[in-house]
Amino acid sequence: MQWTNMKEQTVYENRWFQVNLADVALPDGRHLDHFLIRMRPVAVATVVNGANEVLLLWRHRFITDSWGWELPAGVVEDGEDVAVAAARELEEETGWRPGPMRHLMSVEPSNGLTDAVHHVYWSDEAAYTGPPQDAFESSRREWVHLKVVPDLIARGEVPGANMVAALLMLHQLRLG
């Protein structure tokens, strides 16, 4: 069953996203109004070192009033290469400059409401450059062994579905 977006109008927009209202035609001919959010691509990044530790952020999200482990992430600027954006976000949020970035996966975290695509990159090397420029993004930055990732997820300490997917993929790639 395919829904058809007949037309769309912007209700609100800023530099990060647009809230649109779509006139959607259903297969049986009925129409419904559907709100959707159009978003810029997001670059996500981390490093896995030789000891199979992954660099994570411990941060609070005020929207859900929750704490959890995350990977550095941010919007891709106009004209910016996604891998370059991922490396930039990693260094700004952790103080670690990654080596060559590898694409791990791209995920759509909420494709029933938004067109957001999160592109996840990783490196197996990094150099510490000093305190993070965006230290306000997290309470701490830690190297966490990949073997504990499934337990962190099971305890709800990695709340973001995109982060869960990326960390499980890295766990599988590095530890089998």
N, C-alpha and C positions, 0 to 999 in steps of 0.2 A: 504494500500500500504506500503510495507516494503522495505526500502533501505538496502543494504548489504555492509558492510565495507569489501572490499576484501583484502586490506593490508594498512598498515599505516607506515609512516616513520617520525622520529623526525627531525624537521627543526631547533629548538632551544630549550634549556632547562636550567633551573636553579633550585635552591632548592624549589621554590614556584610553578612552573608550567612548562609544556612542550607545545610547539607549534608543532603540527603534521600536515602532509598532508596525507589525506586518498584517496584511489581509491575507489569510491563508485559506486556500480552497482544499477541502477534503475530497477524497475519492468519490464519495456519494453526492457531491455537488454542494454540500453545505459549506458555509464560510465561518471562520472564527478569527477574532483578534488575538494576536500572539505577540507578547513583548519579547524582545531579544536584545542581547548586548553584543555589539561588534567591538572587538579588541585588537590591539596591536600584538604582534608575536612576542612571546616571552622567551628569554634565553635563561637556561638553568645550567649550573656548572658545579663540578667538584673535582677533587683530586683523590686518587687512591695510591698510597705510597707502597714501597717495597714490603712493608710489614702487613699489607692488606688492611690498613686503616684508612677510613674515608673521612674527609674533612667536612664537619657538620656545624651548623649554627643552632644554638638553643635560644629560642625566641618566643615572645608573647605575641599573640594576635588579638588585638582589642575587639575585633568584630565578633569573634566567638568566645572571647575571654578565656583563651586556652594557651597552654605552653606546649612546645614540642620541638623535635629535631627537624631541621629543614636544610635544604641545599641553597646556596646563594642564587638569587634569581632577579630578573628585572626586564623591563620592556626593551625591545630592540628599537634603536633610534632610526629615523628615516635614513635610508641609504646605507645603514650599517650592516656589515656581514654578521650573520647570527653567531658564528664561532667566535668572532672578535668581541661581540657583545657579551657572550658567556664568559670569556676570559676577563673582560673588564669588570663585570659584576662580581666574579670571584675575588679579584684583587681588591676592589672597593670595599667589599663586605667582610673579607677575612685578613687582608694584608699579605696574602700568598699569591705570587704571580705564577700561573700555570705554564707548563711546557706545552708542546703541541696538543691541541684539543682534538678529541675524537667524538664523532656523533654517536650517541648511545641510543636515543629514541626520540620520537616526537609523539606527544599525547594530546588529546582533546579532553580536558578535565571535566567539562560540563556541557557537552554538545547538544543538550536539549534546551539550553538557555543562551549559550554564548558560542561564538565562533573562535574562541581563544585556542591557540596552538602553543604548547610549551615544548621547546626544543632543548633536549638535555644533552650536555657535552661533558666529557671527563678527560682527565690527563693522568698519567702515571708519574708525573714529576712536577715539582713546584719549588720556587725559591721564596723565602720569607723576605718581604721588603719593608716591614715595619707595621705599626698599628694600623688597623683598617681605617680608611677614609670615612666609611659609613658605619662607625662603631655603634651608632644608635639603632642599627638594624637588629642587633642581637645582644643578649646578656653575656654570652660566651661563645667561643669557637673552639671546637675540640676534634682531635683525631680519635675516631671510634672504630674499633675492630669490626670488620664486616661479619664475623661469626655471630655477633650479638644483634645484628640487624633484624632477623626474624623475631627475636624476643622483644625488641623495642616496638616493633609494629604490633605484635600481639598484645602488648600492654597499652596500646593507644598513644605511644610517645612520638609517633610519626603520623600526625593527623592528615596531612595533605596526600590525596590519592596520587598525584603526580610524583611526589617524593617517594611514596611507597613503591610505585612501579619502578622508578629509577634505581632505588636502593636494592630491591630484589633482583633486578637485572644485573647490577654490579656484583652482588653476592654470588649469583649464578656464574657469571663470567670469570670471577677471580677464584672462587672456592669450589665451583662445580656442584 
